[in-house]
Amino acid sequence: MSRHDASNLAQRLGRQAEAVCRHYLSNGHREGRYWFVGDVRNTPGRSMFVRLVGSQSGKGAAGKWTDAATGEHGDLLDIIRESRGLSDFRDVAHEAIAFLGLPHPEPEQTSTRSKLLAAPSETSEKARRLFAVSRPVAGTVVETYLRNRSITALHGTESLRFHPHCYYRPDQHSPTETWPAMIASVTDVCGHLTGAHRTWIDPSGRGKAPVDTPRRAMGDLLGHAVRFGRPGEVMAAGEGIETVLSLRCILPDMAMAAALSAAHLAAILFPVTLRRLYIVHDPDPAGDGARDVLIERANAAGIEAIVLSPAFGDFNEDLCRFGIADLRARARVQLAPQDIARFMPVAA
């Protein structure tokens, strides 16, 4: 099969993008204009995004996909190849041609996500209980931990709490340990708690606890975030809590949200009032993928998207390396002019 024939076949599949995803990526689900799944091999999860609506060809074509966790990308022919474990392209083409001859079900009117929202999950309830029994961070090891990360502006951080003895279990075969932890509430755009994020901290506050996975989340996370400030027409969204809090040090009145991962950043839901979104970019393959998907989603919703990029790995690293004055100067040139006066106070 020639390159032209392969392109035509990919375009034909693109016209049936949702049906292709339902057949070959059955462990995923639709959310808006995208199909979410773990990866191209149909692993359960949410880091891979397949465009269901778009042009016939080019970067924005229906059927194009990106895995925010790995940076992999491709088209529906790649999905067929990987999900079926095929190596010869002739077999991929035969499979695709056979699929196109199948009857395809109509797209579901009610998304899988809507069904899941009908009843709170057990882990969401556990997250609510954990957050309820935790206490404010002022004067605790959480405050020490954040200050050791050069984060000194802790206004509007009601979404963060401290638990002195939070359970940690390395795996199902290991005994349970307890460590101090920063507990963050994950909420939807209306402020309803849907999950919680735990960062286990060394008792000294000098860093994270010496465990294999010092960060874990629980509950309903997709589309939601750890939120700081009240969302309005302008907000910023990034991956990590410390990254977002670093920007809050220089933009104290801008609403911000930490989505906790690149995959969840790409899927974050927009407040109805939002008109301009600052995308806090982590410059790695996963961050690049999340940035691209989020720009596209924002533009489709009529929201202006502006990318804020750090000099190093993230804005907290910039803050720790250069200090707040340099961070302010680097961020200032990336902001819309009207937002400098509105959100960036004059340095003392």
Secondary structure, DSSP 8 states (H G I E B T S, - for coil): --HHHHHHHHHHHHTTHHHHHHHH-TT-EEETTEEEES-TT--SSSSEEEE-S-BSSSTTBTT-EEETTT--EE-HHHHHHHHHT--SHHHHHHHHHHHHTS------SS-HHHHHHTS--HHHHHHHHHHHH-EE-TTSHHHHHHHHTT----TT-TTEEEEEEEEE-SSTTS--EEEEEEEEEEE-TT--EEEEEEEEB-TTSSSB-SSS--EEEEE--TT-BEEES---SEEEEES-HHHHHHHHTT-TTSEEEE-SSHHHHHT----TT--EEEEE---SHHHHHHHHHHHHHHHHTT-EEEEE--SSSSHHHHHHHH-HHHHHHHHHTTS-HHHHHHH-----
